[in-house]
């Protein structure tokens, strides 16, 4: 069998194991990685590099920093303040966190960073209202992933510049993307996503976690007061880390360094003991992400995306229906982004979309925006963006619960984006 066939067989077996949930998800994930190494679908060095992946460090570090904040009395005071401001309404308070995530994901071009910033406070709010975090984490994660570049801010500016570079590289000079194009294409569907998260997404989420939650949490009555310095340090480390992450484009410090340093300082400053910090590390979440990263790397290395992309370009070459053209690129990007890192997906398919449109004499703006939007709809598996395994740990989800929660919003995204974008940005 060819390497791509072997890789796909291993992927299918992995998905079956995740769905049956007979083995712990971390075990399935690491077993998948081992099989990929044995079958030479991925180099052992590349696979094991996932343990030191910068996103993995952010995941681990932010869980420790969040545990440090939870150890302080600030969380209890903040929760009491939220209850007062919201008038005792859980849904009103939750809407506030959804709006915060929406705004942050348009400034920061990283769903992981956005979710890492917002989830500890939303988690504490959920517990204050007596609501299981399993109700709140997935919709919050969807907003962090799906709603980026919906406003003409820094994230849209960066991506517009990158995609214009693709257009120039392929000799397409009559068309160019602007940050406002991202806003026109993505804001209406992002608003629909917000409505889904606040209504059906919240209602449809599991009442209780289906897997053990990985967030270290203590009940108010079980907390021992910290010393004044440790109390102040826990608060300063958490919000200082958030501030540094938000402003990373100005000072240039990578987010993984911020998360790593914050986790170490949490122990040095006495906010958490060594044992408490180790307990806060989401080992299962980390292993799931490492295995998923290996699977995504194997699919990329074996050329699965290039094979499908070339077939798609040949199939679409004869059509002059803009909805079919844009829909094909959105659907392929949407499917592949559940299996591969989203940046790898649009890195493969946007150049193919440009070349296909160039050969057909079509306006490539709509297909480019749809390819990007499909790539940024990575919510159904832990493979596409590290924000999803982080949400799985914080909400206690397994693979099946992701699918149960995500299928409705997936249909909304598919129909909404294809129908709307190709009407506003017609190809012909």
N, C-alpha and C positions, 0 to 999 in steps of 0.2 A: 504494500500500500504506500501511496505517496505521503509525504509529511503532512500535507494539508488534510488528507483523509484521516490520518491517525489523530491529528489535532482535533478535528471535528468530532470524532468518536469519543475522545476523552472528554471534550466539552459536554457532549450529550449525557455521558455517564455521570459527570459532575452535577449537571442540572437535575438529573433523576435523583441522585443522592440528596441534594439540597431539598428537593420537593418531598421525598419520603421522610426526611428528618429522622432516620433511624440511627445515624451517626451524628455526633456533634458537628456543627457547621465548620468549626476550626479544623477538625480531623479531616473532613471531606476536602477542605481547601488545601491543606498541606499534602494530602494524598494525591490530589490532582497535580500539584507542583512536582511531586516526586515522579509521577508517571510521565509528565512532560519532559523531565530531565532524562529519564531512562530511555524514552523513545526518541531522544535527540530533537524534540520539537523546540526546545529552548536550551541554551547553554546554562550550565550549572551556576556559573558566576553571575549571569544575568538574573537567573531565578532567585538566587540567594541575596542578590543586591536589594531585593524588596524589603528585607529586614531593616536596611539602612536608608530606605527611600525617604526623601524629605517629607512627603505627605504622611508617611507612617509615623515619623517623629512628631509631626504636628498633632496627629490623632492622640498619641500617647501623652505628649506634653500637656495638651489642653484638658484631658481627663484628670490629670494630676492637679493642674491649676484650678480646675472647677471644684475638685474635692477640697482644695485649700480654701476657696471662697465659702464653700458649704460648711466648713469647720468654724468659720467666724460667726459672730452674732449679726453680721450685716444682712445675711440672707433673711433672717427672721424679721429684721426691721424693714427691709425692702419689701418683703411679702405683705407685711401689715400695711405699708404705704400703698402698695398696688391695690389692696382690697378697698382702702379708703378712696383712692382716685377713681377706681372703676365702679364705685358704688356697690361693691359686693358682687359684681357681675363677672363671672369667669370668662364668658365669651367676649366681653368688652376688653378685658385684660389680654386675652389671647389675640384678639385682633391687633392690639398694639404691638405685640411681638411679630406678627406677620408683616405689619407695615415696616417695622425696623429691619427685618430680614430683606424685604423688597428693596428698601432704600440702599442698604449696605451692598447688596449684590450688584447694584448698578454703579457703585464706586469701586468695588474690589472685584477683579476678574478671577475670583476663586470661590466656588461654592463651598469648598471645605473651610476656608477661612471664615466665611460668613456664618456657616452653621456652627463652627467652633466658638464664635463670639456670642451667638444668640442662645444656643441651646441650654447652657447652664442656668441662665436666668429664667428661661421659660420652664425648665425642669423644676426649679424651685417654686415658681408660681403655680405650677400644676399641683405639686404636693400641698401647697398652702390651701388650695381650694378643694383638696381631697379628690383630685382627678388623677388617674393613673397617667404617667408620662407616655404610655402606649397610645393614648388618645391624641397626643399633641405633637410628637416628634416627627412622624412621617409627613404630615401636611407642611410643617415648618421646613423640613428638608426639601420638599418639592419647590417651595417658593425660592429657597436659596439656590437651587439648581436651574430651574426653568425660567426665572424672571430676570436674569442678567441681560444687560444691553437693551432693556426696554425703555430707558431714558437716554438722551444724548449726552451722557456724562463720560467719565474717564474710561470705563470698560469699553463702551461703544467706539470711542475715539481710537483706542488701541487696535481693536479688531478691524475697524474700517481701514486704518492704515495698512494693516497686514494683508487684507484681502485686495486692496488696491495694488499692493506689491505683486500679488499673484497675477492680476489683470495685466499689469505692465510687463511682467516676465513672459507672458504669452502673446504680447503684441496687441492687446486690446486697449486702444487709447480713446475710443469714442464713449466709453462708459466708465463711471467711477462711483464708488460708494461714499456716502457721508454718514456721520453719526445720526443725523435725522432720519435716514433711511431705516436704520435699525429701530428707531423709535416708532416710525410709521408701521413697520412690519410686525413688531413684537409687543408694543404696549397694549393693543386691544386684547390679544390672547393672554397676556400676562394678567390683565384685569379679570378675565374669565377664570384664570388659574387661582387668583386671590379669592374670588367668589366661591370656587370649588373648595378651597382649603378651609374657608370659614364655615361652610355649610356641610356639604356632603362628605368632604374629606375628614372633617372632625367627627361627624356622626358615624361614618363607616369604619373608623379606626377601632381596633380591638379594645374592649373594655379593660382587659388585663393583659400583661405581656405574655407572649407564648414561649419566650425564651428568657433566661435570667438576665435582668438589666445589669449592665456593666458599670453604671455610675455609682461611685461610692457616696452613700448618703447616710446621714444620721438624723434621728428624730430629735426635736428640740429638747425633750427631757433627758436624752442620753448624752447631750453635749456637755463637756467640761469647759468652763471658761478658759480662754487663752490668756496669756500674759499680754499686757497692753501693746508691747512692741510686736508680738506675733499677730495680734488682732489687726493692727494697722498694716502690717506687712502683707497679710493675706489679701486684704482689700486692694492695697496699692499694686501688688503683683498682678492680680486679675485685670484690673482696669488699665494698668500701665501696659500690660501685654496687648489688650484690645487696642489701645491708642497707637501703639507701635505698629500693629498689624494694619490698621486703617491707613496710617501714614507711611507705609513701607516704600511707596513709590518716591517719596521725598528724601528719606534718609538712606535707603538702599539696603537695610538689614533684612535678610531673608526671613520669612515667617517661621521656618523651622528653627532657626536660631533663637528667635523670640520665644517660641513655645518651649524649647529645650532649656533655655536659661531660666525661664519662669518656673518650670517644674523643679529645677535644681534649687533655685532660691526659696521655693516653698518649703523645702526641707531644711536648708541652711538657716532660714529665719525662724524655724520652730513652729511654723503653721501646721505642718504634718510631721509625724515621726517617720522614720525610715520604713517601718512596717506599714503605716497608714498609706504612705506614698506607693509602696509596692502593691498593696491591695487595690489602690485606685487605678493601676495600670490595666487597661482593657485587653488582656492577653488574647482572648478569643477574637475580639474585633481586629486586633493587629494581625493575627494569623489568617483570618478570613481575607483581609486586604492583601496580604503578601501573596497568598495563593491566587487570588483574583488577578493580581498584577502579573503573575507568571502566565496565567491563561491568556490575558490580553496581549502580553508580549509575544506569546507563541502564535496567536492568530495573526498578529502583525508581521512577524518574521516569516511565516509560511506563505505570505502574500495573499491571504484570503480576500482582503479588501481590494487589492489590485485586480484580482481575477474577476470579482463581481463588478468592479467599476468599469473594466474594459468591456465586459458583456453588456452592461447597462448602456454604455455609450454607443455600442453597435446597435442595440435594440431601439434606442430612442432616435437614432439618426434619421429615420424616415418619417417621423411624426411631426405635425405642425399644430398639435393641440398643446397649448401652454400648460393646461392643468395636468395632463398626463406627464409632460416633461418635468415640471416642478414637483409633482406628486411622487414620481419615481425616485428622484433624488432625496426628497424628504423621507420617504419610507425606508429606503436602503440605509440612509444615515441613522434614522431612528432605530432600526433593528441592530445595526452594527454597534451603535453606542451603548447598547445593553451588554455587549460582549467585550468591547475594547475601550480604551481611554478616549474620551470625547475629542481631545485635541488631535489624537492620531486619526480619528474618523474624518473630521473635516479637513485635516491635512492631506488625506488621500482623495476625498471625493470633491472638494471644491475645485482643484485643478481639472479634474475630469469633467465637472459641470461646465467650466469655462471653455474647455476644448470642444465639448459637445455642442454648446451654444454657438461657438465660433464657426463650427462646420455647418451648422444649420442656419446661420444668419439670424440667430435669436438674441434678444436682450438677456444677458446673463445675470442681471441684478436679482430678479426673482428667484431663479434656481440657486444662486449663491446664498441668499438669505434663508431659503428653505433648507438647504444642506446644513447651514449653521444651526438653524432652529431644531432640525431633527437631531443633530449631534448633541445639542444642549437639552435634550429631553431624556436624559439618562437617569431613570428613576426606578427601574424594575429589577435590577440586579446590583450586587456590590462591585461589579467589574469596571464600570464606566467612570465613576467619580468617587474619591474617598469619602465624600460627604455621606454617601449611602451606608457604607458599613459603620460609620460613626453614628448615624441615626439608628441603625439596627441595634447597636450596643446601648444607646440611650433609651430606646423605646421597647427593647425586648422583642424584636421581630425576627422571624425566620424568612426563608425565601418565599414560601407560600403566602405568608401574610403581606409581603411586598406586592405580590401579584394581585391579591384580593383588594388591596387598597389602591393600586395604581392603574387598574385596567380602565376605569371610567375616565380619569383625567387623560390617559393615553389616547383614547378615542376622541376626546375633546380637542386635544392638541393636533391630532392627525387631520381631522375634518376642518377644524378652525384655521390652521395654518395654510393648508393647501388651497382651500376655497378662498380665503381672504388675500393672501400674499399674491397669488397669481392673478387676482382681479386688480389689485392696486399696482402691481409691477408686471404687466403682461409681457410675455416672451415674444409675441408676434403682433 
